[in-house]
């Protein structure tokens, strides 16, 4: 009986020891997963490829400020403020039309801001719509430790309005250029990130993936130096990395920090008449499409420096030069006029500027341009593509159909005419005939 009690005490002792060890072991093991998870999380944060890539490029993304001259009209009838001189296309606003002094003043004001990327020493690439219509331009450089951005004067060195790309020359800009990538190598699903000045927040970064390639996008309409509007279709990169107001002209980069695209537009429900909700659809211009504009700026900086091509820019007297041109106002001949066969298809000359290369070559208002350098011309876009690829001093051979009849006022189509060959030597023409 005594032996049984001793054995029971030993068994109970061993069981207690085993339970204690099991509890200690469980407590030790239960702490391990939490520690391991924290370690993995810290490692993942430190090793994120986005962090290194962003650090590599963010300081090379700058702001671009567009300044324009605005005319104001103000009178002495006690309104106490300035009113747009020609906002509605006529003089005054209230008191000016009621016997006020109609005093006028021109002021240069900041019209808009966007983003840009340093692509070469003292050269910044951005969207054309960011600089369009500017009387003067500034690049805003935000440096760490400085409360205010450094502002540097800039001029347009080269541009392609249809592609919506412009390259600015910024003397004194000391930022490192980014590496230009090969946008043809992008794949759907590849990680990318955008850097820009979204709604004024400098160096804002948004990340996502390449959602689609070779998207044919209607970029809207562009207005050329003659006031002509044309529909533009571009092939773009679709991404779900957010693009917000102010991002235009910034950079879309891959995980190696290479510039792959230019954030240009985003889709929203307002873009559809159906009012459908749209999220995370942004479009970027492939950097490969923009490389020709960069090369043009680098190779011919003085010849490609251009003004905003606006009356405001001319009045500001900022010293920017215009692009080489013929010096004419043109429009595409309406198909309803040409379908009868009485007149050829082509570009109708509305006006020839006094003292322009076109006038010197003998081009006349009411001429119909049907051929340029051997290429048949059916609309203004085709003609401007040819002229836009040329430089000051180049000659363009034109074939025009001449009737001598002003089609804008004629009540009947002319039945007689002749083809005339002309040669126009392009030149810088800054003044517009009044």
C-alpha positions as CSV (number, residue, x, y, z in Angstrom):
1,X,0.0,0.0,0.0
2,X,2.9,2.3,0.8
3,X,4.6,1.6,-2.5
4,X,1.5,2.6,-4.4
5,X,1.3,6.0,-2.7
6,X,5.0,6.7,-3.4
7,X,4.5,5.8,-7.1
8,X,1.5,8.1,-7.3
9,X,3.5,11.0,-5.9
10,X,6.3,10.4,-8.4
11,X,3.9,10.2,-11.3
12,X,2.1,13.4,-10.2
13,X,5.5,15.1,-9.8
14,X,6.6,14.2,-13.3
15,X,3.3,15.3,-14.8
16,X,3.5,18.6,-13.0
17,X,7.0,19.1,-14.4
18,X,5.9,18.2,-17.9
19,X,3.0,20.6,-17.8
20,X,5.3,23.4,-16.5
21,X,7.7,22.8,-19.4
22,X,4.9,22.7,-21.9
23,X,3.6,26.1,-20.6
24,X,7.0,27.7,-20.7
25,X,7.6,26.3,-24.2
26,X,4.3,27.5,-25.4
27,X,4.9,31.0,-24.0
28,X,8.3,31.1,-25.8
29,X,6.9,29.9,-29.1
30,X,3.9,32.2,-28.9
31,X,6.2,35.2,-28.9
32,X,8.2,34.1,-31.9
33,X,5.6,34.7,-34.7
34,X,4.9,38.3,-33.6
35,X,8.6,39.0,-33.5
36,X,9.2,37.4,-36.9
37,X,6.2,39.2,-38.4
38,X,7.6,42.6,-37.2
39,X,11.0,41.7,-38.5
40,X,9.6,40.8,-42.0
41,X,7.5,44.0,-42.1
42,X,10.5,46.1,-41.3
43,X,12.5,44.4,-43.9
44,X,9.8,44.7,-46.5
45,X,9.6,48.5,-45.8
46,X,13.3,48.9,-46.0
47,X,13.7,46.9,-49.2
48,X,10.7,48.4,-51.1
49,X,11.9,49.1,-54.7
50,X,9.6,52.2,-54.8
51,X,11.7,53.9,-52.1
52,X,15.0,53.7,-53.9
53,X,13.5,54.6,-57.3
54,X,11.6,57.6,-55.9
55,X,14.6,58.9,-54.1
56,X,16.5,58.7,-57.4
57,X,14.2,60.9,-59.4
58,X,12.0,63.1,-57.1
59,X,14.3,66.0,-57.0
60,X,14.4,66.2,-60.8
61,X,10.7,66.9,-61.0
62,X,9.9,70.6,-61.0
63,X,7.0,73.0,-61.2
64,X,6.2,75.0,-64.3
65,X,4.3,78.3,-64.0
66,X,2.5,79.8,-66.9
67,X,2.1,83.6,-66.9
68,X,-0.2,85.5,-69.2
69,X,-1.1,89.1,-69.9
70,X,-4.6,90.1,-69.1
71,X,-6.3,93.4,-70.2
72,X,-8.5,95.2,-67.7
73,X,-11.0,97.9,-68.2
74,X,-12.1,100.1,-65.3
75,X,-14.0,103.4,-65.0
76,X,-14.8,106.0,-62.4
77,X,-18.4,105.0,-61.4
78,X,-17.5,103.5,-58.1
79,X,-17.3,99.8,-58.8
80,X,-14.0,99.7,-57.0
81,X,-12.4,96.8,-58.9
82,X,-10.9,95.6,-62.2
83,X,-13.0,93.8,-64.8
84,X,-11.9,91.8,-67.8
85,X,-11.5,94.1,-70.8
86,X,-12.4,91.5,-73.4
87,X,-13.7,88.5,-71.5
88,X,-17.0,88.7,-73.3
89,X,-15.7,90.1,-76.5
90,X,-16.7,93.7,-75.9
91,X,-15.5,96.7,-74.0
92,X,-16.4,97.2,-70.4
93,X,-18.6,95.5,-67.9
94,X,-21.3,97.7,-66.5
95,X,-19.8,101.0,-65.7
96,X,-17.5,101.1,-68.7
97,X,-20.4,101.0,-71.0
98,X,-22.3,103.6,-69.0
99,X,-20.1,106.6,-69.6
100,X,-17.1,105.5,-67.4
101,X,-13.5,106.5,-68.2
102,X,-12.8,103.2,-69.9
103,X,-9.2,103.3,-68.6
104,X,-7.3,100.2,-69.6
105,X,-4.4,98.4,-68.0
106,X,-2.5,95.2,-68.9
107,X,-1.1,93.0,-66.1
108,X,0.8,89.8,-66.3
109,X,-0.6,87.2,-63.9
110,X,0.0,83.5,-63.2
111,X,-2.6,81.7,-65.3
112,X,-1.8,78.1,-64.4
113,X,0.8,75.7,-63.0
114,X,1.9,72.2,-64.0
115,X,4.9,69.9,-63.7
116,X,8.1,69.1,-65.6
117,X,11.0,66.7,-65.6
118,X,14.7,67.5,-66.1
119,X,15.7,65.5,-69.1
120,X,19.1,67.2,-69.8
121,X,21.3,69.9,-68.3
122,X,19.2,73.0,-68.2
123,X,16.3,71.4,-70.1
124,X,12.9,70.4,-68.8
125,X,10.2,68.4,-70.5
126,X,6.5,69.1,-69.9
127,X,3.1,69.1,-71.6
128,X,2.5,71.6,-74.3
129,X,-0.8,72.5,-72.7
130,X,1.0,73.5,-69.6
131,X,2.9,76.3,-71.4
132,X,0.4,77.1,-74.2
133,X,-0.4,80.8,-74.4
134,X,2.2,81.9,-72.0
135,X,3.7,85.4,-72.1
136,X,6.5,84.2,-69.8
137,X,7.4,80.9,-68.0
138,X,9.0,80.0,-64.7
139,X,10.4,76.7,-63.4
140,X,9.9,76.3,-59.7
141,X,12.6,74.3,-57.9
142,X,11.7,73.0,-54.4
143,X,14.8,72.2,-52.4
144,X,14.9,70.4,-49.0
145,X,15.3,72.8,-46.1
146,X,14.0,75.8,-48.1
147,X,10.5,77.3,-47.3
148,X,10.0,78.8,-50.7
149,X,10.7,77.4,-54.2
150,X,13.5,78.8,-56.3
151,X,12.0,80.4,-59.5
152,X,14.0,80.4,-62.7
153,X,13.0,81.9,-66.0
154,X,12.4,79.5,-68.9
155,X,11.7,79.6,-72.6
156,X,10.2,77.0,-75.0
157,X,13.1,75.4,-76.9
158,X,11.0,72.9,-78.9
159,X,7.4,71.7,-78.9
160,X,4.9,69.4,-80.6
161,X,1.4,70.8,-79.9
162,X,-0.3,67.7,-81.4
163,X,1.7,65.3,-79.3
164,X,1.2,67.7,-76.3
165,X,4.9,67.9,-75.5
166,X,7.2,70.8,-74.9
167,X,10.9,71.1,-73.9
168,X,12.0,74.2,-71.9
169,X,15.4,75.8,-71.7
170,X,16.1,76.9,-68.2
171,X,19.5,78.7,-67.8
172,X,21.1,78.1,-64.5
173,X,19.1,75.0,-63.6
174,X,21.5,72.7,-61.8
175,X,19.4,69.6,-61.2
176,X,20.4,66.1,-62.3
177,X,18.6,64.9,-65.4
178,X,16.6,61.7,-65.1
179,X,17.4,58.6,-67.2
180,X,15.2,58.2,-70.3
181,X,13.8,54.7,-70.5
182,X,12.4,52.6,-73.4
183,X,8.6,52.8,-73.2
184,X,8.3,50.1,-75.9
185,X,9.5,47.6,-73.2
186,X,6.6,48.3,-70.8
187,X,4.3,45.4,-70.0
188,X,0.8,45.4,-68.7
189,X,1.0,44.7,-64.9
190,X,4.4,46.3,-64.5
191,X,4.8,48.6,-61.5
192,X,5.1,52.3,-62.2
193,X,4.8,55.6,-60.2
194,X,4.0,59.2,-61.1
195,X,5.8,62.2,-59.6
196,X,4.4,65.7,-59.9
197,X,3.0,68.8,-58.2
198,X,-0.6,67.5,-57.7
199,X,-2.9,70.5,-56.7
200,X,0.2,72.4,-55.6
201,X,1.7,69.7,-53.4
202,X,5.3,69.4,-54.6
203,X,6.9,66.0,-55.4
204,X,3.7,64.1,-54.8
205,X,4.1,60.4,-55.6
206,X,1.3,58.0,-56.7
207,X,2.0,54.3,-57.5
208,X,0.2,51.7,-59.5
209,X,0.6,49.4,-62.5
210,X,0.5,49.7,-66.3
211,X,-3.1,49.0,-67.0
212,X,-3.0,49.1,-70.8
213,X,-0.7,49.9,-73.8
214,X,-1.3,51.6,-77.1
215,X,-4.5,53.3,-76.1
216,X,-5.8,55.5,-78.9
217,X,-7.0,58.6,-77.1
218,X,-8.8,61.7,-78.3
219,X,-6.7,64.3,-76.6
220,X,-9.3,67.0,-77.5
221,X,-8.6,69.9,-79.8
222,X,-5.5,72.1,-80.2
223,X,-5.4,75.7,-81.5
224,X,-2.5,76.6,-83.7
225,X,-1.0,80.0,-84.4
226,X,-3.8,80.8,-86.8
227,X,-6.6,80.1,-84.4
228,X,-7.4,76.7,-86.1
229,X,-8.8,73.9,-84.0
230,X,-8.0,70.3,-84.8
231,X,-8.9,67.0,-83.2
232,X,-5.9,65.1,-82.0
233,X,-5.6,61.3,-81.5
234,X,-2.5,60.1,-79.6
235,X,-1.4,56.6,-78.6
236,X,-0.9,56.5,-74.8
237,X,-0.1,54.3,-71.8
238,X,-2.9,53.6,-69.4
239,X,-2.1,53.5,-65.7
240,X,-4.0,53.3,-62.4
241,X,-1.4,55.5,-60.7
242,X,-3.3,58.6,-59.8
243,X,-3.0,61.7,-62.0
244,X,-4.4,64.9,-60.5
245,X,-4.6,68.5,-61.4
246,X,-1.0,69.8,-61.5
247,X,0.5,66.4,-62.4
248,X,0.5,67.3,-66.1
249,X,4.0,67.3,-67.5
250,X,5.5,65.4,-64.7
251,X,7.0,61.9,-64.9
252,X,5.8,58.3,-64.9
253,X,8.8,56.1,-63.9
254,X,9.5,52.4,-63.6
255,X,11.1,50.7,-60.6
256,X,14.6,51.4,-62.1
257,X,13.8,55.2,-61.9
258,X,13.7,55.5,-65.7
259,X,11.3,58.0,-67.3
260,X,8.8,56.0,-69.2
261,X,5.9,58.4,-69.8
262,X,4.5,61.9,-69.3
263,X,1.2,62.0,-67.2
264,X,-1.2,64.0,-69.3
265,X,-4.8,63.3,-68.5
266,X,-7.2,61.4,-66.4
267,X,-10.7,60.1,-67.0
268,X,-13.7,61.0,-64.9
269,X,-17.4,60.6,-65.1
270,X,-17.7,64.1,-66.6
271,X,-16.0,62.9,-69.7
272,X,-19.0,60.7,-70.6
273,X,-22.5,61.8,-71.5
274,X,-23.8,58.8,-69.6
275,X,-22.3,60.1,-66.4
276,X,-20.7,56.7,-65.7
277,X,-18.4,56.6,-62.7
278,X,-14.7,56.3,-63.6
279,X,-11.8,55.6,-61.3
280,X,-8.1,55.0,-61.7
281,X,-7.9,55.6,-65.4
282,X,-5.0,57.9,-66.3
283,X,-3.1,58.4,-69.6
284,X,0.6,59.1,-70.2
285,X,2.5,60.0,-73.4
286,X,5.2,57.3,-74.1
287,X,8.6,58.8,-73.6
288,X,9.8,57.3,-76.9
289,X,7.3,59.5,-78.7
290,X,8.7,62.5,-77.0
291,X,12.4,61.8,-77.6
292,X,12.3,63.5,-81.0
293,X,11.2,66.8,-79.4
294,X,14.0,66.5,-76.8
295,X,16.6,66.0,-79.6
296,X,15.2,69.0,-81.5
297,X,15.6,71.2,-78.5
298,X,19.1,70.0,-77.9
299,X,20.2,70.3,-81.5
300,X,18.6,73.6,-82.5
301,X,18.0,75.5,-79.3
302,X,18.1,79.0,-80.9
303,X,16.0,78.2,-83.9
304,X,13.4,76.3,-81.9
305,X,13.0,78.9,-79.2
306,X,9.5,80.2,-79.6
307,X,6.9,82.5,-78.0
308,X,3.5,81.5,-76.8
309,X,2.2,82.6,-80.3
310,X,-0.3,84.8,-78.6
311,X,-1.1,88.5,-78.7
312,X,-0.4,88.5,-75.0
313,X,3.1,87.2,-75.5
314,X,3.9,89.8,-78.1
315,X,2.7,92.6,-75.9
316,X,4.7,91.4,-73.0
317,X,7.9,91.9,-75.0
318,X,9.6,88.9,-73.4
319,X,12.1,88.4,-76.3
320,X,10.9,84.9,-77.3
321,X,11.0,84.2,-81.0
322,X,8.3,82.6,-83.1
323,X,8.7,79.4,-85.2
324,X,9.5,79.6,-88.9
325,X,6.3,79.9,-90.9
326,X,4.9,81.2,-94.2
327,X,2.8,83.9,-92.7
328,X,-0.8,82.9,-93.7
329,X,-4.2,82.2,-92.2
330,X,-5.7,79.0,-93.5
331,X,-8.6,76.6,-93.2
332,X,-9.5,73.2,-94.6
333,X,-11.8,73.6,-97.6
334,X,-15.3,72.3,-96.7
335,X,-16.2,69.0,-98.3
336,X,-19.6,70.4,-99.3
337,X,-17.7,72.8,-101.5
338,X,-15.4,70.3,-103.1
339,X,-17.8,67.4,-103.6
340,X,-19.2,69.1,-106.7
341,X,-15.9,68.6,-108.4
342,X,-15.7,72.3,-109.4
343,X,-12.9,72.9,-106.9
344,X,-10.1,70.6,-105.8
345,X,-9.7,69.5,-102.2
346,X,-7.1,71.4,-100.2
347,X,-6.3,74.2,-97.8
348,X,-7.9,77.6,-98.3
349,X,-5.8,80.7,-97.8
350,X,-7.9,83.2,-95.8
351,X,-5.2,85.9,-95.4
352,X,-1.6,86.6,-96.4
353,X,0.3,88.7,-93.9
354,X,2.0,91.8,-95.2
355,X,5.8,91.4,-95.5
356,X,5.6,87.6,-94.9
357,X,7.4,84.9,-96.9
358,X,4.1,83.9,-98.4
359,X,3.5,87.4,-99.8
360,X,7.1,87.5,-101.2
361,X,6.5,84.2,-102.9
362,X,3.3,85.4,-104.6
363,X,0.8,83.4,-102.5
364,X,-2.6,85.1,-102.5
365,X,-5.7,85.1,-100.3
366,X,-8.4,82.7,-101.8
367,X,-5.6,80.4,-103.2
368,X,-6.3,76.7,-102.5
369,X,-3.1,74.8,-101.5
370,X,-3.3,71.3,-103.0
371,X,0.3,70.1,-102.8
372,X,3.4,70.8,-100.6
373,X,6.8,69.4,-101.4
374,X,5.2,66.7,-103.6
375,X,2.7,65.6,-101.0
376,X,-1.0,66.0,-101.8
377,X,-2.7,68.3,-99.2
378,X,-6.3,67.8,-98.2
379,X,-6.5,69.5,-94.8
380,X,-4.6,71.9,-92.6
381,X,-3.1,69.2,-90.4
382,X,-1.2,67.7,-93.3
383,X,0.2,71.0,-94.4
384,X,1.2,72.0,-90.8
385,X,3.0,68.7,-90.3
386,X,5.2,69.5,-93.3
387,X,5.9,73.0,-92.2
388,X,6.4,72.1,-88.6
389,X,9.2,69.7,-89.5
390,X,11.2,72.5,-91.3
391,X,13.5,75.2,-90.0
392,X,14.2,78.8,-90.8
393,X,15.6,79.2,-94.4
394,X,14.1,76.0,-95.7
395,X,11.9,76.2,-98.8
396,X,8.6,74.6,-99.4
397,X,7.3,74.0,-102.9
398,X,3.6,74.7,-103.2
399,X,1.0,74.0,-105.9
400,X,-2.1,76.1,-105.5
401,X,-5.3,76.4,-107.4
402,X,-6.1,80.0,-108.1
403,X,-9.6,81.3,-108.9
404,X,-9.3,84.9,-107.6
405,X,-12.8,84.5,-105.9
406,X,-13.3,85.0,-102.2
407,X,-15.2,81.9,-101.2
408,X,-16.1,83.4,-97.8
409,X,-18.4,85.9,-99.6
410,X,-19.2,84.3,-102.9
411,X,-22.8,83.3,-103.7
412,X,-21.7,80.9,-106.4
413,X,-18.7,78.6,-106.8
414,X,-16.2,79.7,-109.4
415,X,-16.0,77.5,-112.5
416,X,-12.6,78.8,-113.8
417,X,-9.1,78.7,-112.4
418,X,-5.6,77.5,-112.9
419,X,-2.8,75.7,-111.1
420,X,0.2,77.8,-110.0
421,X,3.6,76.6,-108.7
422,X,5.2,78.7,-105.9
423,X,8.2,78.4,-103.6
424,X,8.1,79.9,-100.1
425,X,11.2,80.3,-98.0
426,X,10.3,80.0,-94.4
427,X,11.4,82.7,-92.0
428,X,10.7,83.9,-88.4
429,X,7.7,86.1,-88.6
430,X,6.8,87.7,-85.2
431,X,4.6,90.6,-86.3
432,X,1.1,89.9,-87.5
433,X,-0.4,92.2,-90.1
434,X,-3.2,94.5,-88.8
